[in-house]
Amino acid sequence: MLSAASAALVGNAVTASKSENTRRAYVSDWRRFERWCAAQGHGVLPADPLVVAAYLAEAAELRDEAGGRVYAPATLTRWVAAIGHRHRAAGHTAPGSAEVVAATLSGIRRTYAAAGDRPPKRVAPLLAEDVVAIVTAARQTANGWAGQVYERRDSAVLLMGFAGAFRRSELAGFQIGDITRHRHDGLHVRLRKSKTDQDGAGTVRALPYTDSHRSCPPCAYLRWLHVVAAFDTGGRTAVIRLLRSAPDGDGHVCRGAWPQAPDRLAPVFRSVRRNGILSTTGLSGAAIHKRIRQRAAAAGYDPVLVDQLGGHSLRAGFVTQAFRNGADAHAIMRQTGHASPVMLEVYAREHSPLVGNAVTTIGL
């Protein structure tokens, strides 16, 4: 028998094998399954695959007040993963590996699809011209020093997020020390870990210099880094002084002096109070999602489209733009970090349906 201390070490290691968001979801999913099993009088660990199948089938039939399905197939699939994770951690076979569970999930998906229930939600991509238009509008409408602080941060989020094909969680997790300037390439951004690199092997993505300063990710980052460094060294007064003496934005600043922020572990993108004061707290993924929508709305985009935008619109936009510009899947994966081209094909089908399509060659 393992000692309590050894068992705790194993438990901690198993817990750390998943991202924080996944851990939270799995804990919630497992507790729901435990409650259901207790109410039904079923054993929970190990759980019979038939019990898990019944659990899924029952949940799939639940409807809200408007008559819609309460749970999407993706949610039910995650439940199976959470149940399986807890079983494997306890040394049991995951119920999800049984044919009855797989067949139940497949049947639920087919039933939903046939009825048009809970279709997958796809965010709309922001293409290069969209990102530049939104950034331009933000710069033209920045009023007062607080407005300029917001603009510099949001412009950096938009241009870096698009050029780097970053997920919103990756943007939210950047630290000052993760980003360096390369004299030929532009910015080198070290991604310490990602959705497809939970072990933290790390990768570097390059954000190149561009011909126009309006679309230059290194320029956008340097403009924001100056604000961060000024605030961290001199507070509000230093930021106001910086903005009053800053260039008017008619040229590149990306090869100018690189400010030294005092804390390399500090978050790059921070929340900002309404009075322009920077917080020490990093901007959350949800906040990035919200700011992208707000900036698009302020730039005059149709409300229907704005409702379809989100934190993933920059990454989806990169893939879509790259396909439209003739890049192949391998080249796109070099920047996005996708482990397989399968997901890229979803972007191609949804947002670039004419790329590589014979319909453009049939002579109509």
N, C-alpha and C positions, 0 to 999 in steps of 0.2 A: 504493500500500500504506500502511495505517495504521502509525504508529510503535507500538512496544511500549507506550509510555506512554498513547497515545490509545486503543489497544485495551483497556488495563487500565481506563481511565476508563469506556469503554462497558460493559465487563463488570461493573464495580461498580454502574453505574446499572441494568443489567438485573437484577442480583442484588437490589438494593434495591426492585425493583418488587413483590416478594412478601414476605409476612410471614415472620418468623424460623421459625415452625413449618412453614410451607409450604416454605421453602427447605430445611430439614433433611430433610423428607420427600422432596422432589424429588431431592436429592442421593443419598439412599439408594436411591430408586427407579431412578434412572439407572444407578447402579453395578450394581444387580442386572441390569438389562437389558444392560449392557456385558458382564458375566460370562456371561450366557446366550448372547449373540451370539458371543462368543469361543469358547465350548464347542461351538456349533453350526456355526461357520465362516461366520457371516453378517456383512455389513458393518453398522456401527452408526450411522454418521452420513455421509450420510443413510441411514435405514433404509427398506427396502421395506415398504409397508403390509401385504403378505402375510406378511412376517416378523413384524411386530407382531401381526397377527391370530393367527398360529401361537403366538406367545409367550403371548398371553392364553388361548388355548384349552388349551394345555398346563398353565398354572398353575391354570386352573379345574378340572382333573381331579385335582389333588393332594388327598390326604386325610390326616388325622392318624390317630393310633393308634386313636382311637375310631370312625373311619370317617366323620368329619365333614369337610366342605370346609375346606381350610386358608385360602383367601382369599375374602373377601366381594366381591360385585360392586362395592361402593363403593371397595374397595382397587384392583381392576383398573381402574376408571375413573380413579382418581388416577394410576395408572401411565401411562395414555395421556396424561393432562395433563402429567405430568413429561417424558415423551418428546417431546411436542409443544413444550413450553417450551424444551427444549434445542435442538431443531431450529430453531425460530423465532429463537432467539438467535444461531444460526450462519448465518442467512440461508436456511434451507431450509423447504420446505413441511412442516407438521406431518402425520405419517402418520395421525393420528387423524381428519383431515378426509376421509379416503378412505372410501367406502361399505363396503368390506370390513371395516374396523375397527369402524365403527358397527354393522354388522349382526352382527359377532361378539359384541360386547358385549351387544346386544339378545338374541341367542340364548342367551347365558350366563345373563342375568337370567331369561329365560323357563324355562330348564332348572332353574335353582335354585328358582324359584317353584313349578314343577310338582312338584318333589320335596320341597318344604318345607325346603330347605337354606338355612342362614344368613339367616333372616328379619331385616329391619331391626330394630335395637334402639332402642326408644323409652324414654326415661326417664319415670318417673312424675312428674306435676306436684305441687307443693305449693301448695295453695290458701291463701287468706288465713287461714282458721281454723286451718289446719295450722301456718303460720308463727307465728301468735300463740301457739298451744299449745306449740310447741317453744321459743320464746323465754321464755314464762312458766315452763316447766319448768326451763330453764337458770338463770333468775334465782332460782328457789326452791331449787335444789340447789347453788348456788355456795358452796363452803366455803373459808374462808381467803382471804387477799389474792390468792394466785396463782389460785385458782378464780374470783375476781371479775374478774381481768384477762382470763382466758379468756372468761368470760361476756360481758363488755362488747364484746370484739372479735367474738365469734360472733354476738351479738344484732345488732350493726351490720351484719355481713355478710348475715344473713338478711333483716332488714327493708329494708335498702337494695337488696339484690340483687333482692328481690321487687318493691318499688315501682318500681325503675328498670328492671326487665326486663333486667338486665345479664347478659352472658355471664360465665363464671367468669374468663376471661382479662382481661376489662375490670375486674372487681373487683380482680384481682391487680395490675393496672397503675396503679391510682389513686395519684396523688401528693397530698400535703397541699394544694398550691396549686390543685388541680383542683376543690376543693369550697368553695363559699361559701354564706353564709346570706342569704336574701332575706326582707325583713320581711313580705311578703305570701305568697310562694309556698312557703316552706320552704327546702329546700336546692336550690342550682343546682349540678349536677355537669357539668363540662365533660369530654366524651369526646373526647380529643385525636385518636384514630383508633379504628376498629373493623373488624370483619370486612368490613363493607360500605362502609368509608371508609378504605381503605388509604393514600390520598393525604394523609390528615390534615387535611381541611377542618375537621373538628371540629363537634360539636353540643353542645347543652346539654339536659340532662334535669332536670326538676323533680321533687323528692320532697316532697310536700306535708305540712304539719302535719296531724295527725289529732285527732279528738275524744279518743281514749284515749291516755294516755302509754304504755300497754303496746304499742301498735302504731305508735308515732310514729317514722318514720325519722329526722327531725331530732334527736329526743331520743336515740335510740340512737347516732347519730353523735357528738353532743356528749359523751355519757358516755364514748365511746371516745377522742375527741380529747383530753379532759382527761387520760386516762391517758398518751397519747402525749406530750403537752406536758410533763407532770410528769416522765416518764422522761427525756426529752431535755434537760431543764433541771436536774434534780436527782437522776436515777437512781432506784435501788430505794427509797431512803429517802423521796423525794418521792412516789412512787406509793403507798407504804404510808400515808403521812400523808394523802394525798388520799382514799383509800378509807375510812380510819377516820373522816374528817370528812364523807363524802359523804351526801347525803340518802338516806332509806331507800327511795326509789323509789315513793312514793305520789302523785306528781304530775309535771307536765311540767317539764322543765329546758331545753327547746329555745330558749327566749327569754332564757335566762340569759347570764352572761358567756361570751364566746367566747375560749378560750385561744389564745395565740399560740405555735404550734410554731416552733422556731427555723429549721427547714429546710423550705422549701416544696416542695423536690424529693424529700423523703423519702417512702417508700411509706406509704400509709394503713394498710393491713392487713399487719401484720408477723407473722412467726413468733415464738412465745413459748416459752421454755424451761419445763421442768416446774416450776422454782422461781419462775415468774412474771416472769422477766427478759425484757425485750423485745430482740429482735434488730434489727439495722439492715437485715436482709434482708426483702424483701417476701414475703408468703405466696404460694405458687405456686398455679396453678389446680388442680393435683392435690391440694394440701392443702385447698383450699376444698371440693373434691368430697368428700374424706374427712371433713371436719368436719361437713358437712351430714348425712352418714350417721350419724356418731357422735351428733350432737345429736338426730336423729330416734329413734335407738335408745334413747338415754337418756330420751327423753320417753315411751317405752312403745309406740312404733309396731311393728307386726307385722314380724318379720324378713324375711318375703317381700317386703313393701313396701319396707323399708329397702334391700334388694338392688337395687331398681328405681330408687332415688333417686340423685342425683348433682349435679354442679355446674350442670347445665342445668335442674334441677327448679324453681328459682326463676323463671327466664325462662319456662319452659313453664307454670308455675303462673300467672304474670301473664296470659298470653294466654288460658289456659283460664278463669280467673276473670273476665276482662274480657268474654269471649264470653257466659259464663253470666249476667253482670250486664247484658247488652243492648248492650254497646259494638259499634260497627261496625268493619270492618277498617281504615278510614282512621284512626279514633281510636286504635286499637291500634298501628298503624304509627307514629303520632306519637311513641310512647314506645319501641317496640322498635327502630325504625330499619330494619325490613325494607324492602327495595327493591321487593318485590312481595307481593301478598296470597296468592300461591300457597302459600307455606310455612305461612301462617296457617290455610289450609284443612286442612292436615295435622293441626294441633292441634285444630281444630274436629271433624274426623272421629274422631280418636282419643279425645279427652277430653271433648267437649261434643256428643255425637251427637244429643241431643234439641233443641239450640238451632236454631230456624228449621226444624224438621223437621215435616212435615205429619202424622206419626204421632201428634202430640199433639193433633190437631184432628179425628180421625176418629170420635170418640164412643165408644170402647170404655170 
